[in-house]
Amino acid sequence: MKKKFKSILSLVILLSAVVVTPAFQVMAESQVFSESPQVDQEEVNTVQSDDTNASADARQATSQVENPTLTTTTSSSVDVKNEQTQASSNSEGATSGSENKEESAVDTVNNDPSSVDPSSARAANAQLTVQVLDSNSNQPIQGAYFTLTSSTSGEVTLLVTDSSGKVTIQVPSGGYFIKQVGTTNQRLNYAFTSIGNSINLQAGETKTLALYERQIVGEYAFGDSPDTIHIPVNSNFDFSTQALGIEAFKLNFSGNIEKSISDSQIFPYYTNVDPSKLGTYVAIFMARQASYSVYTTHVVNVIVDPEQVGEVTVRYLDTQG
């Protein structure tokens, strides 16, 4: 009986083990599977959260990267605009400065007498022409000398007629005194007829003065007086009849020499000789022709030459002395 009970009990235990073990396995497996989706869900949630966070971080990072770029771009754009505005302002300032400089330069040019517009200079000046003719033949007289003195500055200009009997000069407008100082530089007897005239020249004016000289036909009144002399530079110039060898003669009505004229009646009349400067000058003498009650003149060309170099003796010495 006891053996039968033990057999039954062993069978029950075996059956219980067979039945309980799958149940435990099923429960365990069910628990594992039930927990697995949770873990997966947690992993998914974690991954999603991480992805979300990563996306957020990425967007934030992108925003942080993009925002500085935009800010920098905006700042650069503003800086560029500011630089452009500043450059434009500088350009306008430079242009304005350039215009001011140009206006200043124009004012300077306008105020600079040496830079006056030639047309304005011509308008401010006047033109004077002196013409000398033979009173009988109307032929031009060459070598007639005149001085033109400015009433304002006192400056004296020497004028001499050319082969056409004319001399033309441009001068500032104003008052002048013109005076004849030589009738001709030719060896002809022309009567001195003018002692001077005051003239007024307006700006832009062109004025012509005509002078007629009377010729005394006959021998030359100044005989063999020299036409040209030379003096060395820095020498003393003696403007006298005796020093220059000037002689003159009285002519009769036929134009022949009647007698000589004393030195005291031959006048040094005009000269512009400057012995300190090389060049060609004139010395003009005057003598009275009593028969005709006129004066005639003689022109001497005075040439100031370079100083003469004296003789130099050169002695060569040999090695013995």
Wavefront OBJ file of the C-alpha trace (Angstrom):
o trace
v 0.000 0.000 0.000
v 2.754 2.257 0.922
v 4.583 1.402 -2.244
v 1.452 2.128 -4.264
v 1.117 5.477 -2.484
v 4.718 6.359 -3.160
v 4.317 5.430 -6.779
v 1.263 7.573 -7.086
v 3.028 10.421 -5.295
v 6.041 10.134 -7.533
v 3.783 10.154 -10.555
v 2.003 13.221 -9.250
v 5.287 14.956 -8.613
v 6.478 14.091 -12.097
v 3.294 15.303 -13.640
v 3.417 18.440 -11.556
v 6.946 19.067 -12.696
v 5.982 18.538 -16.280
v 2.995 20.852 -15.982
v 4.629 23.535 -13.818
v 7.870 23.839 -15.847
v 6.203 24.925 -19.096
v 4.029 27.282 -17.109
v 7.082 28.861 -15.581
v 8.765 28.932 -18.931
v 5.706 30.473 -20.529
v 5.434 33.037 -17.786
v 9.112 33.754 -18.022
v 9.021 34.011 -21.761
v 5.834 36.077 -21.546
v 7.535 38.330 -19.050
v 10.572 38.580 -21.236
v 8.536 39.466 -24.292
v 6.365 41.814 -22.292
v 9.450 43.552 -20.972
v 11.250 43.519 -24.310
v 8.810 45.845 -26.114
v 9.063 48.175 -23.142
v 12.787 48.156 -23.424
v 12.493 48.632 -27.156
v 9.993 51.406 -26.607
v 12.307 52.957 -24.091
v 15.149 52.595 -26.562
v 12.954 54.046 -29.257
v 11.888 56.836 -26.960
v 15.468 57.312 -25.972
v 16.577 57.297 -29.575
v 13.707 59.578 -30.582
v 14.489 61.826 -27.645
v 18.123 61.740 -28.582
v 17.214 62.386 -32.213
v 14.922 65.177 -31.151
v 17.549 66.583 -28.890
v 20.112 66.077 -31.584
v 17.809 67.748 -34.096
v 17.160 70.529 -31.652
v 20.852 70.779 -30.957
v 21.548 70.657 -34.675
v 18.926 73.325 -35.342
v 20.277 75.374 -32.469
v 23.819 74.861 -33.742
v 22.694 75.681 -37.267
v 20.841 78.687 -35.911
v 23.921 79.696 -33.978
v 26.076 79.214 -37.049
v 23.601 80.887 -39.399
v 22.796 83.748 -37.094
v 26.420 84.867 -36.758
v 26.741 84.558 -40.535
v 23.678 86.689 -41.008
v 24.873 89.068 -38.365
v 28.300 89.148 -39.901
v 26.828 89.547 -43.356
v 24.540 92.255 -42.111
v 27.411 93.874 -40.283
v 29.625 93.491 -43.336
v 26.832 94.840 -45.484
v 26.429 97.756 -43.122
v 30.193 98.197 -43.047
v 30.325 98.039 -46.837
v 27.488 100.518 -47.050
v 29.218 102.691 -44.485
v 32.483 102.368 -46.393
v 30.662 103.116 -49.631
v 28.939 106.061 -47.976
v 32.233 107.159 -46.482
v 33.996 106.623 -49.810
v 31.202 108.538 -51.529
v 31.507 111.241 -48.894
v 35.274 111.237 -49.315
v 34.834 111.312 -53.077
v 32.413 114.202 -52.774
v 34.784 115.852 -50.325
v 37.686 115.242 -52.683
v 35.598 116.523 -55.577
v 34.569 119.519 -53.521
v 38.170 120.000 -52.438
v 39.291 119.596 -56.030
v 36.682 122.103 -57.143
v 37.756 124.440 -54.375
v 41.375 123.968 -55.390
v 40.461 124.531 -59.007
v 38.503 127.655 -58.045
v 41.424 128.720 -55.884
v 43.793 127.966 -58.767
v 41.565 129.971 -61.084
v 41.541 132.824 -58.590
v 45.310 132.536 -58.271
v 45.706 132.536 -62.057
v 43.314 135.456 -62.340
v 45.255 137.336 -59.667
v 48.654 136.474 -61.144
v 49.680 139.240 -63.578
v 51.999 136.822 -65.385
v 49.119 134.396 -66.019
v 46.592 136.872 -67.433
v 44.632 135.661 -70.434
v 46.345 137.005 -73.573
v 43.038 138.355 -74.892
v 42.535 140.236 -71.620
v 46.118 141.452 -71.781
v 45.539 142.627 -75.335
v 42.341 144.349 -74.260
v 44.196 146.107 -71.408
v 46.959 147.233 -73.757
v 46.974 149.790 -76.501
v 48.859 149.814 -79.778
v 50.875 152.792 -80.922
v 52.371 153.207 -84.390
v 54.680 156.038 -85.331
v 55.215 156.733 -89.022
v 57.812 159.168 -90.381
v 57.671 160.403 -93.983
v 59.541 162.855 -96.178
v 57.438 166.031 -96.353
v 58.166 166.471 -100.072
v 58.191 162.949 -101.490
v 56.156 161.066 -98.851
v 58.903 158.476 -98.837
v 59.458 156.615 -95.555
v 62.377 157.710 -93.420
v 64.389 154.968 -91.787
v 66.236 155.341 -88.507
v 64.161 158.103 -86.916
v 64.452 157.810 -83.107
v 61.820 158.565 -80.453
v 61.528 158.143 -76.700
v 58.202 157.074 -75.231
v 57.888 157.898 -71.527
v 55.078 156.547 -69.344
v 53.365 159.229 -67.270
v 52.545 156.577 -64.651
v 55.781 154.623 -64.172
v 58.302 156.966 -65.771
v 59.650 154.061 -67.847
v 61.394 155.192 -71.043
v 61.283 153.117 -74.248
v 63.453 153.908 -77.265
v 61.708 153.559 -80.638
v 63.329 153.539 -84.087
v 61.589 153.390 -87.438
v 62.341 150.586 -89.897
v 62.769 150.716 -93.661
v 59.027 151.374 -94.051
v 59.364 154.450 -91.854
v 57.239 152.820 -89.105
v 57.615 151.532 -85.579
v 54.797 149.785 -83.688
v 54.630 148.952 -79.996
v 52.124 147.410 -77.562
v 51.932 149.352 -74.299
v 49.625 149.462 -71.271
v 46.846 151.998 -71.568
v 47.520 155.371 -69.997
v 49.290 158.657 -70.577
v 52.605 158.998 -72.420
v 55.014 161.629 -73.643
v 56.598 160.948 -77.044
v 59.668 162.893 -78.091
v 61.795 162.810 -81.222
v 65.511 162.493 -80.438
v 66.945 161.683 -83.872
v 65.784 162.549 -87.387
v 67.514 159.611 -89.126
v 70.511 157.301 -88.812
v 71.211 157.732 -92.526
v 73.754 160.290 -93.664
v 71.027 162.677 -94.820
v 70.065 166.131 -93.596
v 66.542 165.964 -92.194
v 65.231 168.826 -90.140
v 64.265 168.207 -86.546
v 60.640 169.334 -86.366
v 59.129 167.948 -83.140
v 60.103 168.514 -79.526
v 57.475 166.187 -78.065
v 53.768 165.528 -77.618
v 51.587 164.187 -74.815
v 49.237 161.395 -75.813
v 46.652 159.298 -73.993
v 46.099 155.689 -75.024
v 42.848 153.895 -74.141
v 42.629 150.139 -73.527
v 42.267 148.327 -76.847
v 42.972 151.489 -78.810
v 45.123 151.510 -81.947
v 46.674 154.886 -82.616
v 48.969 156.049 -85.427
v 51.089 159.190 -85.267
v 52.383 160.584 -88.561
v 55.385 162.889 -88.674
v 56.764 164.666 -91.723
v 60.374 165.735 -91.924
v 61.895 168.262 -94.274
v 65.064 167.299 -96.104
v 67.860 169.771 -96.755
v 69.530 168.704 -99.945
v 73.305 169.114 -100.115
v 76.412 167.966 -98.366
v 76.100 166.105 -95.137
v 76.111 168.610 -92.316
v 78.111 166.392 -89.918
v 80.937 165.799 -92.361
v 83.137 162.878 -91.401
v 81.754 162.290 -87.937
v 81.940 158.585 -87.075
v 78.868 156.402 -87.468
v 80.099 153.659 -85.138
v 82.512 153.476 -82.224
v 83.581 150.641 -79.905
v 84.292 150.879 -76.216
v 85.324 148.104 -73.815
v 82.903 146.942 -71.154
v 83.151 148.672 -67.758
v 84.981 151.631 -69.309
v 84.045 155.278 -68.921
v 81.848 156.648 -71.693
v 82.534 160.319 -72.437
v 79.432 161.679 -74.150
v 81.006 164.764 -75.623
v 81.731 166.198 -79.039
v 85.497 166.143 -78.604
v 85.648 162.629 -77.152
v 83.669 161.103 -79.981
v 85.178 163.190 -82.774
v 81.936 164.855 -83.838
v 82.129 167.730 -86.327
v 79.400 169.770 -88.013
v 79.154 172.443 -90.762
v 76.838 175.244 -91.639
v 75.202 174.785 -95.043
v 74.211 177.606 -97.373
v 70.943 177.738 -99.299
v 72.477 175.662 -102.057
v 73.285 172.918 -99.582
v 77.001 173.438 -99.748
v 79.266 173.705 -96.740
v 79.674 177.336 -95.761
v 81.729 177.043 -92.606
v 82.291 174.783 -89.689
v 80.230 174.973 -86.554
v 82.033 175.395 -83.261
v 81.956 172.537 -80.806
v 79.948 174.665 -78.410
v 77.141 174.740 -80.970
v 77.047 170.951 -81.371
v 74.898 169.444 -78.624
v 75.039 165.948 -77.162
v 71.303 165.388 -77.248
v 70.501 161.822 -76.283
v 72.230 158.570 -75.331
v 71.281 155.266 -73.747
v 74.809 153.856 -73.446
v 75.413 151.559 -70.455
v 79.154 150.726 -70.372
v 78.597 147.984 -67.768
v 76.624 145.813 -70.193
v 77.595 144.380 -73.552
v 75.440 145.564 -76.435
v 74.761 148.182 -79.077
v 73.608 151.635 -78.053
v 73.206 155.080 -79.597
v 74.628 158.537 -78.979
v 72.812 161.321 -80.843
v 74.160 164.799 -81.499
v 72.329 167.902 -82.746
v 73.538 171.003 -84.639
v 71.716 174.130 -85.811
v 71.472 175.063 -89.484
v 71.103 178.825 -89.212
v 70.348 179.324 -92.897
v 67.240 177.166 -92.593
v 66.444 177.862 -88.934
v 66.281 174.132 -88.206
v 68.289 171.504 -86.357
v 69.689 168.333 -87.823
v 70.991 165.300 -85.967
v 73.712 162.693 -86.237
v 73.444 159.155 -84.773
v 76.520 157.273 -83.539
v 76.189 153.553 -82.846
v 78.111 152.753 -79.673
v 79.076 149.104 -79.291
v 80.180 147.896 -75.863
v 82.629 145.057 -76.487
v 83.985 142.379 -74.148
v 87.063 143.443 -72.241
v 90.245 142.903 -74.241
v 92.596 140.231 -72.973
v 96.190 141.458 -72.833
v 99.187 139.573 -74.167
v 100.326 136.605 -72.126
v 103.918 135.408 -72.218
v 104.338 131.694 -71.627
v 107.755 130.311 -70.707
v 108.384 126.595 -70.830
v 110.880 125.100 -68.424
v 112.770 121.875 -68.959
v 113.735 119.382 -66.306
v 116.830 121.402 -65.477
v 114.719 124.458 -64.653
l 1 2 3 4 5 6 7 8 9 10 11 12 13 14 15 16 17 18 19 20 21 22 23 24 25 26 27 28 29 30 31 32 33 34 35 36 37 38 39 40 41 42 43 44 45 46 47 48 49 50 51 52 53 54 55 56 57 58 59 60 61 62 63 64 65 66 67 68 69 70 71 72 73 74 75 76 77 78 79 80 81 82 83 84 85 86 87 88 89 90 91 92 93 94 95 96 97 98 99 100 101 102 103 104 105 106 107 108 109 110 111 112 113 114 115 116 117 118 119 120 121 122 123 124 125 126 127 128 129 130 131 132 133 134 135 136 137 138 139 140 141 142 143 144 145 146 147 148 149 150 151 152 153 154 155 156 157 158 159 160 161 162 163 164 165 166 167 168 169 170 171 172 173 174 175 176 177 178 179 180 181 182 183 184 185 186 187 188 189 190 191 192 193 194 195 196 197 198 199 200 201 202 203 204 205 206 207 208 209 210 211 212 213 214 215 216 217 218 219 220 221 222 223 224 225 226 227 228 229 230 231 232 233 234 235 236 237 238 239 240 241 242 243 244 245 246 247 248 249 250 251 252 253 254 255 256 257 258 259 260 261 262 263 264 265 266 267 268 269 270 271 272 273 274 275 276 277 278 279 280 281 282 283 284 285 286 287 288 289 290 291 292 293 294 295 296 297 298 299 300 301 302 303 304 305 306 307 308 309 310 311 312 313 314 315 316 317 318 319 320 321
